[in-house]
Every structure is written in structure tokens, then in C-alpha cells.
Amino acid sequence: MRLHFLQWHITHRCNLRCTHCYQGDYSQVMDEDLLWEGFDKYLRFLNKTGLMGQVNLTGGEPLLHPSFWDLSERIVRANLRLGVLTNGTMIDERCARRLALLKPVFVQVSLDGAKANHDRIRGEGTFEQALRGIDCLKAQGVHVLVSFTVQKQNYRDIRELSIICRQHNVDKLWWDRVVSDDTKTLALTTEEFREACRMAARRRWRYRRLDGSSMVNCGRPLQFLATKRPCRYHCGAGGDLLIYLANGDMMACRRLPFVIGNFCDGELADIISQSDKMQMLAAPYTPKGCEGCKHLSRCQGGARCVTYAQTGRINIKDVNCWLPSNTGRTTISSSVIKS
């Protein structure tokens, strides 16, 4: 049975103010009626499509929502997989015990570099708070992921952060680029991204396991170019991924600014099938500059959200791809979207 992912921003409220956050409004909270309507409609969508569901609760900071625990328990009782995306600062021993009882697929904690950079980005003292949260989770046997958003000032922290994660028994450290049009202070240049990929690839090798996996994950867009492993990732927007925002709006990807509808307006399957943006994102296409590339079938042009943020276009190859463009074949491309 194919797995479908719902990333549910149950609240936009947060106890932190990260410098790279794409959240513009921190006041929105999904109220009780909307919460259960959204949950029921997702269950009906899964039943209609025959998909298995995984619900990843996030925010803002999801632990701030007064119905976080009730919703989490209903997700588990409905035999759906549960994931939690948090900044980790609110997790103490009691919270970790409650999370462990839910048997989540993972709890993901955000660390944006080693201590100095993390605290600069997320607030003084938040690095140690997040590490305490990780330690509490691991003490309860919870599978812990660390998410690292790389930008100009922190991408060289990959080595130090991987050592810290190993010391705290993190199960997986994964990293990806910041999505921003600020190419002066936030977004990586291609050479900076290439350097980050190479550093991460070395750490991946350093922490490899007997089964071939590693604590350091290099499976996000274009990272395979440095690991010399087959590409196993392509953009999920338009596929088995759906975003709920706290006001009921739906998106194909939180990092692409395209609202496809609001779940109050009908059944999810109908909204998705009638959305021009969703159909455009789901349609087969060859990004300009990727023609003839041997990685095209899986890579599909890299991170569309990163490219769109910097160029306003979605059908061109990843702005940080360091492979030469291939233009030797004529292929069908999707329409160009400009902001």
C-alpha cells in the first residue's frame, strides 16, 4: 500500500523567532471544529484513494496547540503513522514519556548548526534546551531525527553538528538548504552548496552502519552528486504529499507558495483533482537545462522550491546544480510560472 504524507501545521504560534522562518503570522491556531473537520476529511480521503497515511504534526511549535495530545491519540487510534516536528525546547521528561506512549515513527528536532550559530538563529540558550529535549526522548526509546537547515553562516557546522548528534544518540541527521530569495546573507551559492555536500558526504561515510545506512543522511535534492550514490529523491509536490495550514488552506508543499484550496470547501480528493496548480506540479516534465541528464528520471530537476524562491520559475534545473546543462534532446516541459 502506497504511503501518503500529511504535513499538518496545527498552529502558527511558536515560542521562537528563527531568522530564516517563512512564517509571517504567528497568531493563527486551528480551532477545535476545524481540527476535527480536517482530520475526518483526511480519513475519508485515505479510504477513497486506498492510501496509507502518515500525519506529521508541526507548526509553528505543535506542542503549543491545546489539542496536540488529543489529535495525536486519534491519529494513532486510526492506525495512521504519526510524526512530530518540533524545536525541542518544550520537551522535558514528562513530555517525552507521553510522546513515547504514542509510538511515533519519529520526533524531529531542529538544530541549525553548532551552539553559536544555532543560538544566533533561534535564540540564546535554545541549543542546550533542544539537546535536553533530545536526551529526554532518547531516554524513552523514541526515534529521533535532527533537521539542519543550512545557510551561508552555518553550513560549515555539518562536521561539528554530526559529532554532537552522535554523542546524543540521534538516529538520523538530515540537512537541506534554506529556501530564500536572499542570496547575499541566507541562500547558498552553488560552490557553497557543493562544499556542504562534500562535507556531509564525508560525515556520512564516517558514520556508516553495517547495513549501509548512516546517521548522516544525504538524501535530499542533489546531495547524491557528492556521495556518488544513486539519486533516490525527487520533489514530492503534486504527489503523495499534502499540507494543511492552521486556517484550513492546503498546499502541495509548504516551501512552494501555491495554495490549492481550503479543506472546508469540499472533499480533499475533489479539491486536489480540480486544482490547476496541483495538476501542474504532478505532470511529468523535464526542467530546462536537464535535457539528456542521466539522473533526470529520479532527480527531476532538484529542489523546485529553492529554484522558485530565487528565480520565480519552476521548470528550470536547480539553481545549485553544478553539472553542466544538457540541451541535446527535445522534451516536453511544464509551463513556466513567474511570481
NORTAJO-V861157 format. One record per residue. N is the residue number from 1. RES is the residue in one small letter. SS is DSSP state (h for helix, s for strand, l for the rest). OMEGA is omega as a letter, one per 30 degrees, with the letter a starting at -180 (none if undefined). Layout:
# NORTAJO-V861157
n->[N N]
res->[RES RES]
ss->[SS SS]
omega->[OMEGA OMEGA]
This chain:
# NORTAJO-V861157
n->[1 2 3 4 5 6 7 8 9 10 11 12 13 14 15 16 17 18 19 20 21 22 23 24 25 26 27 28 29 30 31 32 33 34 35 36 37 38 39 40 41 42 43 44 45 46 47 48 49 50 51 52 53 54 55 56 57 58 59 60 61 62 63 64 65 66 67 68 69 70 71 72 73 74 75 76 77 78 79 80 81 82 83 84 85 86 87 88 89 90 91 92 93 94 95 96 97 98 99 100 101 102 103 104 105 106 107 108 109 110 111 112 113 114 115 116 117 118 119 120 121 122 123 124 125 126 127 128 129 130 131 132 133 134 135 136 137 138 139 140 141 142 143 144 145 146 147 148 149 150 151 152 153 154 155 156 157 158 159 160 161 162 163 164 165 166 167 168 169 170 171 172 173 174 175 176 177 178 179 180 181 182 183 184 185 186 187 188 189 190 191 192 193 194 195 196 197 198 199 200 201 202 203 204 205 206 207 208 209 210 211 212 213 214 215 216 217 218 219 220 221 222 223 224 225 226 227 228 229 230 231 232 233 234 235 236 237 238 239 240 241 242 243 244 245 246 247 248 249 250 251 252 253 254 255 256 257 258 259 260 261 262 263 264 265 266 267 268 269 270 271 272 273 274 275 276 277 278 279 280 281 282 283 284 285 286 287 288 289 290 291 292 293 294 295 296 297 298 299 300 301 302 303 304 305 306 307 308 309 310 311 312 313 314 315 316 317 318 319 320 321 322 323 324 325 326 327 328 329 330 331 332 333 334 335 336 337 338 339]
res->[m r l h f l q w h i t h r c n l r c t h c y q g d y s q v m d e d l l w e g f d k y l r f l n k t g l m g q v n l t g g e p l l h p s f w d l s e r i v r a n l r l g v l t n g t m i d e r c a r r l a l l k p v f v q v s l d g a k a n h d r i r g e g t f e q a l r g i d c l k a q g v h v l v s f t v q k q n y r d i r e l s i i c r q h n v d k l w w d r v v s d d t k t l a l t t e e f r e a c r m a a r r r w r y r r l d g s s m v n c g r p l q f l a t k r p c r y h c g a g g d l l i y l a n g d m m a c r r l p f v i g n f c d g e l a d i i s q s d k m q m l a a p y t p k g c e g c k h l s r c q g g a r c v t y a q t g r i n i k d v n c w l p s n t g r t t i s s s v i k s]
ss->[l l s s s s s s s l s l l l l l l l l l l l l l l l l l s l l h h h h h h h h h h h h h h h h h h l l s s s s s s s l l l h h h l l l h h h h h h h h h h l l l s s s s s s l l l l l l h h h h h h h h h l l l l s s s s s l l l l h h h h h h h h l l l h h h h h h h h h h h h h h l l l l s s s s s s s l l l l h h h h h h h h h h h h h l l l l s s s s s s l l l l l l l l l l l l h h h h h h h h h h h h h h h h h l s l l l l l s l s s l l l l l l h h h h l l l l l l l l l l l l l s s s s l l l l s s s l l l l l l l s s s s h h h l l h h h h h h h l h h h h h h h l l l l l s l s s l l l l h h h h l l l l h h h h h h h h l l l l s l l l l l l l l l s s l l l l l l l l l l l l]
omega->[a a l a l l a l a l l l a l l l a a a a l l a a a a a l l a a a a a a l l l a a l l l l l l a a a a l a l a l a a a g l a a l a a a a a l l l l l l a l l a l l a l l l a l l a a a l a a l a l l l a a l a l l l l a l a l a l l a a a l a l a a l a l a l a l l l l l l a l l a l l l a l a l l l a l a l a a a a l l a a a a l l l l l l a l l a l l l a l a l l a l l a l a a a a l l l l l l l l l a l a l l l l l a a l l a a l l a l a a l a a a l a l a l a a l l l a a l a a a a l a l l l l l a l l l a l l l a a l a a l a a l a l a l l a a l l a a a a l a l l l a a a l a l l l a a a l a a a a a l a l l l a a a l a a a a a a l a a l a a a a l a l l l l a a a l a a l l l a l l l none]
